[in-house]
Amino acid sequence: MKIGNIQANQGERAFGFFSIGVTHGRFPIHIPLHLLVGAQSGPTLVVQAGASGLEIEPALILPHVANELDPAQMKGNLILAPLMNTSAFEFEQVHSAWDGKHYNEIGRGSADGSVSEQLIHSYYNAAIAEADALVDIRTGALSSYHEFVGVNNEGDVDGSKALAIALGLPHVVLGKDEINSIAQEAARAGKAVAVAFIGGGPGLRDYRDQNLGRMRKSVLNAMRHLGILDGALESDVDTVSVIQEHTIIKTTSERGFTFMDKNKRGTHVAAGDKIGYVRHPFSGAHLEDILAPRAGIMVHGGAAWPVPEEDTMLAILGDLVEEIAIA
């Protein structure tokens, strides 16, 4: 298998930089990739993370996952990008330093677009277009914390749902990705696609080992589900709840410190239940209660930092579709 100038033969691994050249200032435009080619033929899985330069948690564990795997024991291939947006990471920001683009908001890119759009266009065609499945790992960066898997209501929904359940996170949320992401394009193309939202916010401080462990298990479980690796699925939860998203609660006109009730995440709330509140940052006055607009399951995801940006997702509410035991 060869992707750009990165090549590995059967039973081998390789690491390199998938590149389309340099910027006008001669800075490299690239995505770091681990390529593992199994000794036996089988499906190809792409695992990508770090489309934002602040989503750094996956890069702490994914290279170790690549290094612990033995291609000689694999039936198929793994393409792994631990941190895609290298310029944003270098400058500690969300969007690419070269053109202000977010890698997960430009679809499959464009051959005639900006440098980020050209890079994603080439990467999509070289890696994802030839793959069978995609696991896109995202975090809440600084402002929010997540522990669920998203499935787009497009393409092979059943295949994507089965892949998402296999990852072993507490919730699988069925809905539509509204940000014009790489994952959305892959789903539309018929790939099995799971978007794993793991970590962010206080995660590196309070839940680092759990988050990194779940990222590792998600990759290995995806490979086992596809038959690339042998072995049973691993999870630290007994069941996965499949939830149909119906309401995303966002910031309101009352601005200040926003605190969400993390103890209600993963539980059923009734319409009108208090799930958070807004407090004046200077006077301390209680400005507003944040109420559930209707009954439903409160998904493990939403704002964690008390000063959310405009239009930030505070919480997700959905209806329970089914609960599936992880075996």
C-alpha positions in Angstrom: 0.0 0.0 0.0 1.3 3.5 -0.9 -0.3 6.8 0.2 1.7 9.7 -1.2 5.3 8.9 -0.5 4.5 6.6 2.5 4.7 2.9 1.5 4.4 -0.4 3.3 4.3 -3.9 2.0 2.3 -6.8 3.4 3.1 -7.4 7.1 4.9 -4.1 7.4 4.4 -0.6 8.9 5.5 2.8 7.9 5.3 6.4 9.2 5.6 9.5 7.2 3.9 12.8 6.1 1.3 12.9 3.5 2.2 16.1 1.8 0.9 18.3 -1.1 3.9 20.7 -0.9 4.6 24.0 0.9 2.9 27.3 1.6 4.0 30.6 0.0 6.3 31.0 3.0 7.8 27.5 2.4 6.1 25.9 5.4 5.1 22.2 4.8 1.5 21.3 4.2 1.1 17.8 5.4 -0.7 15.2 7.6 1.3 12.7 9.6 0.2 9.1 8.9 0.9 5.7 10.3 0.4 3.0 7.7 0.0 -0.7 8.8 -0.5 -3.3 6.1 -1.6 -6.7 7.3 0.1 -9.9 6.3 -3.3 -11.1 5.0 -5.7 -9.2 2.8 -8.8 -7.7 4.4 -10.7 -4.4 4.8 -9.0 -1.0 5.3 -9.8 1.2 8.3 -8.9 4.9 8.5 -8.7 6.4 12.0 -8.2 10.1 12.1 -8.1 12.8 14.8 -7.0 16.3 15.5 -8.8 18.1 12.7 -8.7 21.0 15.2 -5.3 22.0 16.5 -6.6 22.0 20.1 -7.9 18.4 20.0 -4.6 17.0 21.2 -5.7 14.1 23.4 -5.8 11.5 20.6 -2.2 12.3 19.7 -1.2 11.2 23.3 -2.4 7.7 22.7 -2.9 6.9 19.0 0.8 6.6 18.0 1.2 4.1 20.9 -1.7 2.1 19.5 0.0 2.1 16.1 3.3 0.9 17.6 1.7 -1.8 19.7 0.0 -3.4 16.7 1.8 -6.2 14.8 0.9 -6.0 11.0 1.9 -9.7 10.7 -1.2 -10.5 12.9 -3.6 -8.3 10.8 -6.0 -9.2 8.1 -6.4 -5.9 6.4 -5.0 -2.4 6.8 -4.9 0.5 9.2 -4.3 4.1 8.2 -4.0 6.3 11.3 -3.7 10.1 11.5 -3.1 11.1 15.2 -3.2 14.8 14.6 -4.2 16.1 11.2 -4.1 19.9 11.6 -0.4 20.3 12.3 -0.2 24.1 11.7 -3.1 24.8 14.1 -1.5 22.6 16.7 1.8 24.4 16.3 0.2 27.8 16.8 -2.3 26.5 19.5 -5.5 27.3 17.7 -8.5 25.6 16.2 -8.2 26.5 12.6 -5.3 26.1 10.1 -2.7 28.8 10.5 -2.3 28.9 6.7 -5.8 29.8 5.6 -8.1 29.9 8.7 -9.9 26.6 7.7 -11.1 23.9 10.1 -10.3 20.5 8.5 -13.6 19.1 9.5 -15.7 21.9 8.0 -14.7 21.7 4.4 -16.1 18.4 3.3 -13.7 16.4 1.1 -11.9 19.6 0.2 -11.3 21.0 -3.3 -8.5 20.6 -5.8 -8.8 24.3 -6.7 -9.4 25.7 -3.1 -7.1 27.0 -0.4 -4.2 25.0 0.8 -6.2 23.2 3.5 -8.9 22.4 1.0 -6.3 21.0 -1.4 -4.7 19.0 1.3 -8.0 17.4 2.5 -9.0 16.8 -1.2 -5.8 14.8 -1.8 -5.9 13.0 1.5 -9.6 12.0 1.1 -9.0 10.6 -2.4 -5.8 8.8 -1.4 -6.9 7.4 2.0 -10.6 7.5 2.7 -12.0 6.9 -0.8 -10.1 3.6 -0.9 -11.1 2.5 2.6 -14.0 0.5 3.9 -14.5 2.3 7.2 -13.6 5.5 9.0 -13.4 6.3 12.7 -13.1 10.1 13.3 -12.1 10.9 16.8 -13.0 14.3 18.1 -12.8 16.0 21.5 -14.4 19.0 23.1 -11.1 20.8 23.1 -11.2 23.5 25.8 -15.0 24.1 26.2 -16.8 20.8 26.3 -16.5 17.2 27.3 -17.9 14.2 25.5 -18.2 10.4 25.8 -20.4 9.2 22.9 -20.3 8.1 19.2 -22.2 9.9 16.5 -23.7 8.2 13.4 -24.8 10.2 10.4 -28.3 9.5 9.1 -26.8 9.1 5.6 -25.3 6.3 3.5 -24.9 2.9 5.1 -26.6 3.8 8.4 -26.9 0.2 9.6 -23.2 -0.5 8.9 -22.2 2.8 10.6 -24.4 2.0 13.6 -22.9 -1.4 14.0 -19.4 0.0 13.8 -20.3 2.7 16.4 -21.8 0.2 18.8 -18.6 -1.9 18.6 -16.5 1.0 19.8 -17.9 0.4 23.3 -18.7 4.0 24.4 -21.7 4.6 26.7 -24.0 6.2 24.0 -24.4 6.0 20.2 -26.3 9.0 19.0 -28.1 8.9 15.7 -28.4 12.2 13.9 -27.0 14.4 11.2 -23.6 16.0 11.2 -24.3 19.7 10.3 -20.7 20.9 9.9 -19.8 19.6 6.4 -17.2 17.2 7.8 -15.0 14.6 6.2 -16.9 11.9 8.1 -20.2 13.2 6.6 -18.7 12.9 3.1 -17.5 9.4 3.8 -20.9 8.4 5.0 -22.5 9.7 1.9 -20.1 7.6 -0.1 -21.3 4.5 1.6 -18.5 3.9 4.1 -19.1 2.6 7.6 -18.4 5.8 9.6 -18.3 6.3 13.4 -17.5 9.7 14.9 -16.2 9.1 18.4 -16.4 12.1 20.7 -14.1 11.4 23.6 -12.7 13.9 26.1 -12.1 17.6 26.1 -12.7 20.3 28.7 -11.5 19.0 32.0 -10.6 15.6 30.5 -6.8 15.9 30.6 -7.0 16.9 34.2 -9.7 14.7 35.6 -10.3 11.8 33.2 -7.1 11.4 31.2 -6.5 7.7 31.8 -10.2 6.9 31.1 -10.2 9.0 27.9 -7.0 7.6 26.5 -8.1 4.1 27.4 -11.4 4.5 25.6 -9.6 5.9 22.5 -7.3 2.9 22.4 -10.2 0.5 22.9 -12.2 2.2 20.2 -9.5 1.7 17.6 -8.9 -1.9 18.6 -12.6 -2.6 18.7 -13.2 -1.1 15.3 -10.4 -3.4 13.9 -12.0 -6.4 15.6 -15.4 -5.5 14.4 -14.1 -5.4 10.8 -12.2 -8.6 11.1 -8.7 -6.9 10.9 -7.8 -8.2 14.3 -9.0 -11.3 16.1 -10.4 -11.2 19.7 -13.4 -10.0 21.6 -14.5 -6.4 22.0 -13.3 -4.6 25.1 -15.3 -2.0 27.0 -15.6 -0.5 30.5 -19.4 -0.3 30.1 -21.7 -3.2 30.1 -24.3 -1.8 27.6 -24.4 0.8 24.9 -27.5 2.9 24.7 -28.6 3.9 21.2 -30.2 7.3 21.2 -32.1 9.2 18.5 -31.0 12.8 18.9 -33.9 15.2 18.9 -32.8 18.4 20.6 -29.5 20.2 20.9 -29.5 22.9 23.6 -27.3 25.9 23.0 -26.3 29.1 24.8 -29.1 31.6 25.3 -29.3 35.4 25.3 -28.3 35.4 29.0 -24.5 35.6 29.1 -22.3 34.9 32.0 -20.9 31.8 33.7 -22.8 28.7 32.5 -22.8 25.6 34.6 -24.3 22.3 33.4 -25.4 19.5 35.7 -22.9 16.8 34.8 -24.7 14.3 37.2 -27.7 14.3 34.9 -25.7 13.2 31.9 -26.6 9.6 30.9 -29.9 9.8 32.8 -33.5 10.4 31.8 -34.8 13.9 32.5 -38.3 15.2 32.4 -39.6 18.2 30.5 -38.8 21.3 32.6 -36.1 19.6 34.7 -33.2 22.0 35.6 -30.1 20.8 33.8 -27.9 23.9 34.3 -27.9 27.6 35.2 -26.3 30.9 34.2 -24.6 33.1 36.9 -23.5 36.8 36.6 -19.6 36.7 36.5 -19.2 39.8 38.6 -22.2 40.2 40.9 -22.8 36.5 41.4 -26.5 36.9 40.7 -28.4 33.9 39.4 -29.6 34.9 36.0 -31.3 31.9 34.5 -32.1 28.3 34.9 -31.4 26.1 31.9 -34.4 23.7 31.6 -34.9 20.5 29.5 -37.3 21.5 26.7 -38.8 18.0 26.7 -38.3 14.6 28.3 -35.4 12.4 27.1 -32.0 10.9 27.7 -29.3 13.5 28.4 -26.3 12.4 26.4 -22.8 12.3 27.7 -21.7 15.4 25.9 -21.9 19.2 26.2 -20.3 22.3 27.6 -17.8 21.9 30.4 -16.0 25.3 30.5 -18.1 27.9 32.3 -17.6 30.6 29.7 -18.9 29.0 26.5 -18.5 30.7 23.1 -21.6 31.9 21.2 -23.7 29.1 19.8 -22.0 26.5 21.9 -23.7 23.2 22.4 -24.6 22.9 26.1 -26.3 19.5 26.0 -27.9 16.9 23.8 -31.3 15.3 24.5 -32.6 12.2 22.7 -35.0 9.3 22.8 -33.7 5.8 23.8 -33.9 3.5 20.8 -32.4 0.3 22.3 -29.7 -0.9 24.7 -27.1 -3.4 23.5 -24.9 -5.6 25.7 -21.2 -5.4 24.9 -19.8 -8.9 24.5 
